[in-house]
Amino acid sequence: MSILEDVRDKLAGLGAGALLVSAPANVRYLSGFTSPEDGVVVVTGDRAALVTDGRYTAQAGEESRLEVVIAPSWEECLVEMVGGERLAVESEHLSLQRFRRLAERLGAEPVAAEGFLTSFRLIKTEEEIRDLREAARITDEAFERVVPMIEPGVREIEVALELERHMRLAGSDGPGFHIIVASGKRSAMPHGVASTKVIASGDLVTLDFGAVYHGYHADMTRAVAVGPIDPELRRLFDAVSEAQEAALAAVGPGRTGRELDAIARDLLAGHALADAFSHSLGHGTGLEIHEGPRLSHRSQDLLAPGMSVTVEPGVYRPGFGGVRIEDLAIVTEDGCEVISKSPKSFRQV
């Protein structure tokens, strides 16, 4: 059964006969259109079309797997395509103003279908997994090329720019998110985006970044020591490394996000670092850098073959420093395939 047939079956279960897809990642998922922020997909009982404007006539014609409709206003096309059917919308991606306007124009309030395509995107196809592997390969290559430049006197932003340059030259669509290069005390910032800080001897440098290939996001974190570091920083590194390896080894079908998170959290607690682990263990990646499944202490998401997950425990001590280690993996029938290949053992440059 095709995705569109599954979509129509799910629509019928909601009592709707048409669907408006407006979330960019979902527009791209269904259509293949690489400028999804400037288009929507409309699915009815007998049609599925990408609706965009005249700027994208050539691009949409080349890229879209669906019928292409070029129009100055997608709302006009939507009303025409829906006819008298009940419309379902992605409620988390539609403003209240537009929701009300559609209700007025259609003569009935749309069905609010939150997370309508989430379950479809959780399990990656072989083509999607190939794209994730290539994104991870580019990420690994960029890391190895950049490590030699991490030395005293180099600014964090210079490292980030080199990472982006290497990823783009190797075929990446671009960086998957703002590149994190956090050194010294700034390594205690889980989202310490690269700054103008100068890297110094004795710093532990966290690098969190990922390439994007055909829209699919890799995500990897490594920590590099610049010369000898404080023994307490090394203790933090070793504890996080132990927790990351244990949680990653447990990834497999049938495990919940909560169970995996607990493995890392309990190990860090044994090192008196439970309070320093301030975020969840990981998340899925795909057309978005953060998507399901979630690996957290609240998540009951059940892993299944074909899902992608990151495993990234970290500990942070404000005013002192921190460390995080992250790999990207694909859940298999009997465990997982780790597609982040860069060495992650303690590394001093």
C-alpha positions as CSV (number, residue, x, y, z in Angstrom):
1,M,0.0,0.0,0.0
2,S,1.4,3.4,-0.9
3,I,1.8,6.3,1.5
4,L,-1.0,8.2,-0.1
5,E,-3.4,5.2,0.3
6,D,-2.4,5.0,4.0
7,V,-3.0,8.8,4.3
8,R,-6.5,8.4,2.8
9,D,-7.3,5.5,5.1
10,K,-6.3,7.6,8.1
11,L,-8.3,10.6,6.9
12,A,-11.4,8.4,6.6
13,G,-10.9,7.4,10.2
14,L,-11.0,11.1,11.2
15,G,-14.2,11.6,9.2
16,A,-12.4,13.8,6.7
17,G,-12.1,13.5,2.9
18,A,-9.2,15.9,2.3
19,L,-5.9,16.9,4.0
20,L,-3.9,20.1,3.9
21,V,-0.2,19.5,4.6
22,S,1.5,22.8,5.5
23,A,4.5,21.7,7.7
24,P,7.6,22.1,5.5
25,A,9.1,18.8,6.4
26,N,5.9,17.0,5.6
27,V,5.4,18.8,2.3
28,R,8.9,17.6,1.3
29,Y,8.2,14.1,2.6
30,L,5.2,13.7,0.4
31,S,6.3,15.6,-2.6
32,G,10.1,15.7,-2.8
33,F,10.0,19.5,-3.3
34,T,13.1,21.1,-1.9
35,S,11.6,24.5,-1.1
36,P,8.7,23.2,1.0
37,E,8.3,26.4,3.0
38,D,6.8,27.9,-0.1
39,G,4.3,25.2,-0.9
40,V,1.6,23.0,0.5
41,V,0.3,19.6,-0.4
42,V,-3.4,18.9,-0.8
43,V,-4.6,15.3,-0.7
44,T,-8.2,14.3,-1.6
45,G,-9.9,11.1,-2.5
46,D,-8.6,11.2,-6.1
47,R,-5.9,13.8,-6.2
48,A,-2.6,14.6,-4.5
49,A,-1.0,17.9,-5.5
50,L,1.9,20.2,-4.6
51,V,0.6,23.7,-4.7
52,T,3.2,26.5,-5.1
53,D,3.6,29.8,-6.9
54,G,5.1,30.9,-10.2
55,R,8.7,31.3,-8.8
56,Y,8.9,27.5,-8.7
57,T,7.4,26.4,-11.9
58,A,10.5,24.8,-13.3
59,Q,11.8,23.5,-9.9
60,A,8.6,22.0,-8.8
61,G,8.1,20.4,-12.2
62,E,11.5,18.7,-11.9
63,E,11.3,17.7,-8.2
64,S,7.7,16.9,-7.3
65,R,6.5,13.3,-7.2
66,L,3.0,14.7,-7.1
67,E,0.9,16.7,-9.5
68,V,2.0,20.3,-9.5
69,V,-0.4,23.2,-9.3
70,I,1.0,26.7,-9.8
71,A,-1.2,29.4,-8.3
72,P,-0.8,32.8,-6.7
73,S,-2.9,31.6,-3.7
74,W,-3.0,28.1,-2.4
75,E,-6.1,28.9,-0.4
76,E,-8.1,29.4,-3.7
77,C,-6.8,26.0,-5.0
78,L,-7.6,24.3,-1.7
79,V,-11.2,25.4,-1.7
80,E,-11.6,24.2,-5.3
81,M,-9.9,20.9,-4.7
82,V,-11.7,20.1,-1.5
83,G,-15.2,20.7,-2.9
84,G,-17.7,19.7,-0.3
85,E,-15.4,17.3,1.6
86,R,-14.4,17.8,5.3
87,L,-10.9,19.1,5.5
88,A,-8.2,18.0,8.0
89,V,-5.3,20.3,8.8
90,E,-2.0,19.9,10.6
91,S,-3.1,22.0,13.6
92,E,0.3,22.5,15.1
93,H,1.5,24.1,11.8
94,L,-1.5,26.4,11.0
95,S,-2.1,29.7,12.6
96,L,-5.4,30.3,14.3
97,Q,-6.1,33.2,11.9
98,R,-5.7,31.0,8.9
99,F,-7.7,28.2,10.6
100,R,-10.7,30.5,11.1
101,R,-10.4,31.9,7.5
102,L,-10.5,28.4,6.1
103,A,-13.5,27.5,8.2
104,E,-15.3,30.5,6.8
105,R,-14.4,29.8,3.2
106,L,-15.2,26.1,3.4
107,G,-18.4,26.5,5.5
108,A,-17.2,24.1,8.1
109,E,-14.5,24.1,10.7
110,P,-11.5,21.9,9.6
111,V,-10.6,18.8,11.6
112,A,-7.5,19.5,13.8
113,A,-5.2,16.6,13.1
114,E,-2.2,17.0,15.3
115,G,0.9,14.9,14.3
116,F,-1.0,13.4,11.3
117,L,2.2,12.3,9.5
118,T,4.3,11.6,12.5
119,S,3.8,7.8,12.4
120,F,4.5,7.7,8.7
121,R,7.9,9.4,9.1
122,L,9.1,7.4,12.1
123,I,10.2,4.3,10.1
124,K,12.7,5.3,7.4
125,T,12.7,3.7,4.0
126,E,15.9,2.3,2.5
127,E,16.3,5.4,0.5
128,E,16.0,7.6,3.6
129,I,18.5,5.5,5.4
130,R,21.0,5.8,2.5
131,D,20.6,9.6,2.7
132,L,21.2,9.5,6.5
133,R,24.3,7.3,6.1
134,E,25.7,9.8,3.5
135,A,24.9,12.7,5.8
136,A,26.8,10.9,8.6
137,R,29.7,10.1,6.3
138,I,30.1,13.8,5.4
139,T,29.9,14.7,9.0
140,D,32.7,12.3,9.9
141,E,34.8,13.5,7.1
142,A,34.5,17.1,8.1
143,F,35.4,16.3,11.7
144,E,38.6,14.6,10.8
145,R,39.6,17.4,8.5
146,V,39.0,20.0,11.2
147,V,40.6,18.4,14.3
148,P,44.1,19.4,13.3
149,M,43.2,23.1,13.4
150,I,41.9,22.9,17.0
151,E,44.7,24.5,18.9
152,P,45.4,27.4,21.2
153,G,44.7,30.8,19.6
154,V,42.0,29.6,17.2
155,R,38.5,31.0,17.7
156,E,35.5,28.8,18.1
157,I,33.8,30.5,15.1
158,E,36.8,29.6,12.9
159,V,36.4,25.9,13.7
160,A,32.6,26.1,13.0
161,L,33.2,27.9,9.6
162,E,35.7,25.2,8.6
163,L,33.3,22.4,9.5
164,E,30.6,24.0,7.4
165,R,33.0,24.6,4.5
166,H,34.1,21.0,4.5
167,M,30.6,19.7,4.7
168,R,29.4,21.8,1.8
169,L,32.3,20.9,-0.4
170,A,31.6,17.2,0.4
171,G,28.0,17.5,-0.8
172,S,26.0,18.6,2.2
173,D,23.0,20.8,1.6
174,G,24.4,22.9,4.5
175,P,24.7,22.5,8.3
176,G,21.7,20.8,9.9
177,F,21.6,23.4,12.7
178,H,23.7,26.2,14.2
179,I,27.1,24.5,14.8
180,I,28.1,24.2,18.4
181,V,31.8,24.7,19.2
182,A,32.1,25.3,23.0
183,S,35.4,25.5,24.7
184,G,36.6,25.9,28.3
185,K,33.9,27.1,30.6
186,R,31.5,27.5,27.6
187,S,31.5,23.7,27.3
188,A,29.0,23.8,30.2
189,M,26.5,25.3,27.7
190,P,24.6,22.4,26.1
191,H,23.7,24.7,23.2
192,G,26.9,26.8,23.2
193,V,26.8,28.0,19.6
194,A,30.3,28.9,18.3
195,S,31.5,32.3,19.5
196,T,34.5,34.5,19.1
197,K,36.1,33.0,22.2
198,V,39.7,32.0,21.6
199,I,40.5,28.3,22.4
200,A,43.1,28.0,25.1
201,S,45.5,25.3,26.3
202,G,43.7,23.1,28.9
203,D,40.2,23.5,27.2
204,L,37.9,20.6,26.5
205,V,36.2,21.5,23.3
206,T,32.7,20.2,22.5
207,L,31.8,20.0,18.8
208,D,28.1,19.3,17.9
209,F,27.2,19.5,14.3
210,G,25.8,17.5,11.3
211,A,25.5,17.5,7.6
212,V,22.3,17.5,5.6
213,Y,22.0,15.3,2.5
214,H,18.9,15.3,0.3
215,G,17.2,17.0,3.3
216,Y,18.2,14.3,5.8
217,H,20.0,15.4,9.0
218,A,23.0,13.8,10.7
219,D,23.9,14.7,14.2
220,M,27.2,14.0,16.1
221,T,29.0,15.4,19.1
222,R,32.6,14.9,20.0
223,A,34.9,16.4,22.7
224,V,38.5,17.2,22.1
225,A,41.1,18.1,24.7
226,V,43.6,20.9,23.9
227,G,46.6,19.8,25.8
228,P,46.4,18.4,29.3
229,I,43.1,19.1,31.0
230,D,41.9,19.3,34.6
231,P,41.6,15.8,36.1
232,E,38.0,16.6,37.0
233,L,37.2,17.3,33.4
234,R,38.7,13.9,32.4
235,R,36.5,12.3,35.1
236,L,33.4,13.9,33.5
237,F,34.5,12.7,30.1
238,D,35.0,9.1,31.2
239,A,31.7,9.0,33.0
240,V,29.8,10.4,29.9
241,S,31.7,7.9,27.7
242,E,30.6,5.0,29.9
243,A,27.0,6.1,29.9
244,Q,26.9,6.7,26.2
245,E,28.4,3.3,25.3
246,A,26.0,1.5,27.7
247,A,22.9,3.3,26.4
248,L,23.9,2.9,22.7
249,A,24.5,-0.9,23.3
250,A,21.0,-1.2,24.5
251,V,19.3,0.4,21.5
252,G,17.1,-2.1,19.7
253,P,13.5,-2.9,18.8
254,G,11.1,-3.1,21.7
255,R,13.0,-0.7,24.0
256,T,11.3,2.5,25.1
257,G,12.8,5.9,25.1
258,R,12.4,6.0,28.9
259,E,14.3,2.7,29.4
260,L,17.3,3.9,27.4
261,D,17.3,7.3,29.1
262,A,17.4,5.5,32.5
263,I,20.4,3.4,31.5
264,A,22.6,6.5,31.0
265,R,21.0,8.5,33.8
266,D,21.6,5.7,36.4
267,L,25.2,5.3,35.3
268,L,25.8,9.0,35.7
269,A,24.1,8.9,39.1
270,G,26.6,6.3,40.1
271,H,29.3,8.9,39.4
272,A,27.4,11.5,41.4
273,L,26.5,13.3,38.2
274,A,22.8,12.8,38.0
275,D,22.0,16.5,38.5
276,A,24.6,17.5,35.9
277,F,22.7,15.6,33.1
278,S,20.2,18.3,32.3
279,H,18.6,17.1,29.0
280,S,17.2,14.0,27.5
281,L,19.2,11.1,26.1
282,G,18.4,11.6,22.4
283,H,15.9,12.0,19.6
284,G,15.2,10.8,16.1
285,T,16.5,12.6,13.0
286,G,15.3,12.8,9.4
287,L,13.9,15.7,7.4
288,E,14.1,17.6,10.8
289,I,17.0,17.5,13.2
290,H,14.7,16.8,16.1
291,E,11.8,14.3,15.4
292,G,10.5,11.1,16.9
293,P,11.2,8.9,18.6
294,R,12.2,10.7,21.8
295,L,14.6,9.2,24.2
296,S,13.8,10.9,27.5
297,H,12.7,10.0,31.1
298,R,9.1,10.7,30.0
299,S,9.0,9.0,26.6
300,Q,7.1,5.8,26.0
301,D,8.0,5.8,22.3
302,L,8.8,2.2,21.4
303,L,11.7,1.6,19.1
304,A,11.3,-0.4,15.9
305,P,13.5,-1.4,13.0
306,G,14.1,1.5,10.6
307,M,13.9,4.3,13.2
308,S,16.9,6.7,13.5
309,V,18.0,7.8,17.0
310,T,20.8,9.8,18.5
311,V,22.3,8.8,21.8
312,E,23.9,11.9,23.5
313,P,24.3,12.0,27.3
314,G,26.1,15.0,28.7
315,V,27.1,16.6,32.0
316,Y,27.6,20.3,32.6
317,R,29.0,22.3,35.5
318,P,28.4,26.0,35.0
319,G,31.6,28.0,35.5
320,F,33.8,25.0,35.1
321,G,33.0,23.0,31.9
322,G,31.1,20.0,30.5
323,V,31.1,17.2,28.0
324,R,28.7,15.5,25.6
325,I,29.2,12.5,23.3
326,E,26.7,11.7,20.6
327,D,26.3,9.1,17.9
328,L,23.5,8.6,15.3
329,A,22.2,5.0,14.9
330,I,19.6,3.1,12.8
331,V,17.5,0.6,14.7
332,T,17.8,-2.9,13.2
333,E,16.0,-6.2,13.7
334,D,18.4,-7.2,16.5
335,G,20.0,-4.0,17.7
336,C,21.3,-1.0,15.9
337,E,23.7,0.2,13.2
338,V,25.9,3.1,14.4
339,I,26.4,5.3,11.4
340,S,28.6,7.9,13.2
341,K,32.1,6.5,12.7
342,S,34.4,9.2,14.1
343,P,36.6,8.0,17.0
344,K,35.0,9.1,20.3
345,S,37.6,7.9,22.9
346,F,39.5,10.5,24.8
347,R,41.5,12.6,22.3
348,Q,44.2,15.2,23.1
349,V,45.6,17.6,20.5
